[in-house]
Amino acid sequence: MYFGRAVGPYERELVANAQRLSKSGGGILASDESTGTIGKRLVSAGLENNETTRRDFRELLYTGEELGKYLNGVILFHETIYQSTRSGERFVDVLTKQGILVGIKVDKGLKPLPKHPEETYTEGLDGLEDRCKEYYKQGARFAKWRTTLKVFCLTCFLSKIIIVLTCATLILVSNNCRLMLVRASLPRPVLL
C-alpha cells in the first residue's frame, strides 16, 4: 500500500528509487556536463577535449574507492551512458555495483526565444519518450531536466508566457520520466 492504495511493480520501483536517492548521508553527483562544458574544464587543465580524455576523466570519478558510501546517485550525459572503462566495464555497471543509482540528463539545453533572445526556454520534448525508453534499457533509473528562466519583467506578457511554458514543460517532462519506468518495462503496448 502506498498513500492508501495498492501499487503495481513499476510504481514500487519508482518509490524505491526516490527513497534510494534521498537516503540520508549520500548525495547526487551531477557529472552530466555536455561535451562543450567538460571540454572547457579539460582545456583549462591543459588536456585535449576528446572522447578518450572525457572517458578517462569520468572513469577516475566513478571508480573512486568507497564511492557508494557517499553517493546515492550519479547523473550521466548522453555520451557517458554508452561509455565503458578502459578494461571494458560499462560505467552504468561500475556505478550500480557500488549501490549507486544511475540517472541521465534528458533536456537538450537552453535556447533563446526567437525574436526575443533575452528570454530562454529549454529544448528536448521532441523525442523525449523514446530517449527515456532507451536510457532505461541502458540502466538509467531517474532523469534530470534542467531549466533556467531569465525573467526581465514580471508584468510583461512575454515573460509570463515563458513562465507558463516552462511550467507546462516540466509537467510533460515529469510525466514522460515517470512513465519511462512503466513503458520501458511493459512487454506489450498498453494504454496508460
C-alpha positions in Angstrom: 0.0 0.0 0.0 1.2 3.5 -0.8 -0.8 6.5 0.2 -3.7 4.1 1.0 -3.8 2.4 -2.4 -2.3 -0.7 -3.9 0.6 -0.1 -6.2 2.0 -2.1 -9.2 5.6 -3.3 -9.6 6.7 -0.3 -11.6 5.3 2.2 -9.1 7.1 0.3 -6.4 10.4 0.7 -8.3 9.7 4.4 -8.7 9.1 4.8 -5.0 12.2 2.7 -4.1 14.3 4.8 -6.4 13.1 8.0 -4.8 13.9 6.5 -1.4 17.4 5.5 -2.5 18.2 8.9 -3.9 17.1 10.7 -0.8 18.8 8.3 1.6 20.5 10.2 4.5 24.2 10.7 4.2 24.6 10.4 0.5 24.4 12.9 -2.4 23.9 13.0 -6.1 26.9 13.7 -8.4 25.9 15.7 -11.4 28.5 14.6 -14.0 26.3 15.4 -16.9 28.3 18.2 -18.4 27.9 18.5 -22.1 31.0 17.8 -24.3 31.5 21.6 -24.6 31.3 22.3 -20.8 33.5 19.5 -19.8 35.8 20.4 -22.6 36.4 23.9 -21.1 37.4 22.2 -17.9 39.8 19.9 -19.6 41.4 22.5 -21.8 41.9 24.8 -18.8 43.9 21.9 -17.2 45.9 21.5 -20.4 44.1 18.4 -21.6 42.6 17.7 -25.0 38.8 17.7 -25.3 38.2 14.3 -27.0 36.1 11.3 -26.1 39.0 9.4 -24.7 40.0 12.2 -22.3 36.4 12.7 -21.2 36.0 9.0 -20.6 39.3 8.8 -18.7 38.2 11.7 -16.5 34.8 10.1 -15.8 36.4 6.7 -15.1 38.6 8.5 -12.5 35.4 9.8 -10.9 33.3 6.7 -11.0 35.9 4.2 -9.8 36.8 6.1 -6.6 37.2 3.9 -3.6 34.1 3.5 -1.5 32.2 6.0 -3.7 28.9 4.2 -2.9 29.3 5.2 0.8 28.9 8.8 -0.2 26.7 8.9 -3.3 23.1 7.8 -3.8 23.0 8.7 -7.4 25.1 9.9 -10.4 23.6 11.9 -13.3 25.2 11.0 -16.7 25.4 12.8 -20.0 24.2 11.1 -23.2 27.7 10.2 -24.3 28.6 8.7 -20.9 25.8 6.2 -20.5 27.3 4.3 -23.5 30.9 4.5 -22.3 33.0 1.9 -20.5 36.2 1.8 -18.5 39.5 1.1 -20.2 39.0 -2.5 -19.2 35.6 -2.7 -20.9 33.2 -2.5 -18.0 30.2 -0.2 -18.6 30.1 2.9 -16.4 26.5 2.1 -15.6 27.6 -1.3 -14.2 30.6 0.2 -12.3 28.1 2.6 -10.5 25.4 0.1 -10.0 27.8 -2.4 -8.4 28.6 0.3 -5.8 24.9 0.7 -5.0 24.7 4.0 -6.9 21.5 4.7 -8.8 22.2 5.9 -12.4 20.4 8.9 -13.8 20.5 10.7 -17.1 20.2 14.3 -18.3 17.3 14.4 -20.8 17.0 18.0 -21.8 18.8 19.4 -24.8 19.8 22.7 -23.3 18.7 26.3 -23.3 17.7 28.2 -26.4 16.9 31.8 -26.9 13.3 32.5 -27.8 13.0 33.6 -31.5 12.9 37.3 -31.9 13.4 37.7 -28.1 16.9 36.3 -27.3 16.9 37.7 -23.8 14.2 35.2 -22.9 15.1 31.5 -22.9 13.4 28.1 -22.9 14.7 24.5 -22.6 14.6 22.2 -25.6 14.1 18.5 -25.6 10.5 17.5 -25.5 10.8 16.2 -29.1 11.7 12.5 -28.9 11.8 12.5 -25.0 9.7 9.4 -24.7 11.9 7.4 -27.0 15.1 8.7 -25.3 13.6 7.8 -21.9 12.9 4.2 -23.1 16.4 3.9 -24.5 18.1 5.3 -21.3 16.1 2.9 -19.2 17.3 0.0 -21.3 20.9 1.3 -20.8 20.4 1.3 -17.0 19.2 4.8 -16.1 16.6 4.9 -13.3 16.0 8.6 -12.9 16.2 11.7 -15.1 17.3 15.3 -14.8 15.7 18.1 -16.7 17.5 21.5 -16.3 15.6 24.7 -17.0 16.6 28.2 -16.3 14.3 31.2 -16.5 15.6 34.7 -17.4 12.7 36.8 -16.4 13.2 40.5 -17.1 9.7 41.8 -16.4 7.2 40.1 -14.2 4.3 42.2 -15.6 5.4 41.8 -19.2 3.3 39.5 -21.4 6.3 37.6 -22.9 7.9 36.8 -19.5 4.5 35.5 -18.3 4.3 33.2 -21.4 7.8 31.9 -20.7 6.9 31.1 -17.1 3.7 29.3 -18.1 5.5 27.5 -21.0 8.2 26.3 -18.5 5.7 25.1 -16.0 3.8 23.1 -18.7 7.1 21.7 -20.0 8.0 20.5 -16.5 4.7 18.7 -16.2 5.2 17.0 -19.5 8.8 16.0 -18.6 7.7 14.7 -15.2 5.0 12.6 -16.9 7.4 11.2 -19.5 10.1 10.4 -17.0 7.7 8.7 -14.6 6.3 6.7 -17.5 9.9 5.9 -18.6 9.9 3.2 -16.0 6.5 1.8 -16.9 6.7 2.0 -20.7 10.2 0.7 -21.0 9.3 -2.3 -18.8 6.0 -3.4 -20.4 6.1 -6.4 -22.6 3.4 -5.1 -25.0 1.8 -1.8 -25.8 -0.7 -0.7 -23.1 -2.9 2.4 -23.0 -1.9 4.4 -19.9 
